[in-house]
Amino acid sequence: MDFQTLLIQAEIIANEIKSLDQVIQIAYNKDADSIVASCIFARCFFDMEMPCTLFALDNSLDQLSRRNTNPTIVIGMDIKLITNFTPKNKLFLFIRDREDYTDNEYIKIIDYSSFGYNDRNANLSCLAYFVCSVFAPNLEYIITMPLLSLHSQHLYSDYEGLFEIISEDALEGEVIKVTKSMSLLGSSLFSISEILEYSTNPFFPGLSCNSKSLLKTLSKTSINLEAKDGIRHINSLQEEEVKELNSLLILNQASNRSHLEEEFIFIKSKTIFKAESKVSILYNSWDFGVAVQDAINRERYNLIIKVLLGNRSKNLIDLQKMFIQERKAISLSMQIISERLEEIIELKNMRYYIGDNKVSWYNAKQTATTCLANGLVTSDLPFAIAAPYKSNIMSIGLKASKNHEIGNIKEICEDVVNQRKISTVISGGKYSAQFTIPKEELEGILLDINSKLKGE
């Protein structure tokens, strides 16, 4: 990995951007990393009193073509779309891999693959940070954003590569701290019993979405579930209480081994954003990262952008409500599936489950992801969940384990719906996809996906 050369390239790009005397446009792809990266630039420009505008990209060049007059920072666009595009002003392209494309008079490219980095140790938000660090008047606010972006994509990942460099700088500047804590989502928002009841990562068979069983189990411990001023959060537990709760979860895991494929470690190192309140979803990078992904799943991109740029108040309340609702919805959907495992259909190259209105259509992909991650459904094959969206429309969420090379899931789904001449928007990536289709097309779509997973 060639970090020093990457910094040189970042400085070149930064100086060109800084020299612009027109309103700068920031165009972002509709994924967590691209949105966070765009906010890094927007925040820097705001602090420097440089006018800028933000807009979302579509799956074509239409948006870019219509705004092809001002200099534009383009984040996360497919490099193949740019090859036939002729900009009328400067275009700064932030991508993961430039492939064989080279810079020209108008198009300047920065990626991280060229410097030996990959999706596990770098992302677009890292590139945005290193470019902005050349001219930003205040790094304290933006330095946490690449770490947030990482956890929105890979929840419990350790810091490697560019993330490690950024986290070390943030630690030295006392912007963050790293602490050992329970690795449960919602530690700032849920009570101790709620966080276990609505946990989806991990999912606790017999406890998740089962308040009676959960309270009965917790009553056997010495942990006080209430505080003088109301509920207790995981963050408030003393060291001995954390050990006791950890033991309880390990015992629960051991008694439900048929559901689980791997050993879960419930106490992990997590990053705390020191400037945030302990009872805010912004307090730790796990909760914040998942909240970003929740908003994207619901196509509420502006909500994330407003919160990241500091426009809190009602936006932050809405984000926290959404986070809580999503955890409850996914947990309930998983509980339904756990009680109906015999209804899962196994094909040659994938499994799928068709749910009723009780299964969250909005969270089909996230529920499938969590089912595989927690071993509720074995991860040797991709798993799809279909649930009713409207009376004649079904939502499909498909997830594949990253341990298997089965092709690009999103591209496979796009090929299938295009061949059937179905108009739909597919979100996702290499290992996941979610989209809606007419109900009568459901079984045919699933069979076609099954065939294409192995290129048959």
Buried (B, 14 or more C-beta within 10 A) or exposed (E): BEBEEBBEBBBBBBEBBBEBEEEBBBBBBBBBBBBBBBBBBBBBBBBBEBEBBBBBBEBEBEBBEEBBEBBBBBBBBEBEBBEEBEBEBBBBBBBBEBEEBEEEEBBBBBBBBBBBBBBBBBBBBBBBBBBBBBBBEEBEBBBBBBBBBBBBBBBEBEBBBBBEBBBEBBEEEEBBEBEEBBBBBBBBBBBBBBBBBBBBBBBBBBBBBBEEBBBEBBEEBEBEBEEEEEEBBBBBBEEEBBEBBBEBBBEBBEEBEEBBBEEBEBBBEBBBBEEBEEEBBBBBBBBBBBBBBBBBBBEBBBBBBBBBBEEEEEBBEBBBEBBBBBBBBBBBBBBBBBEEEEEBEEBEBBBBBBBEEEBBBBBBBBBBBBBBBBBBBEBEBBBBBBBBBEEEBBBBBBBBBEEEEBBBBBBBBBBBBEEEEBEBEBBBEBBBBBBBBEBEBBEEBBBBBBBBBEEE
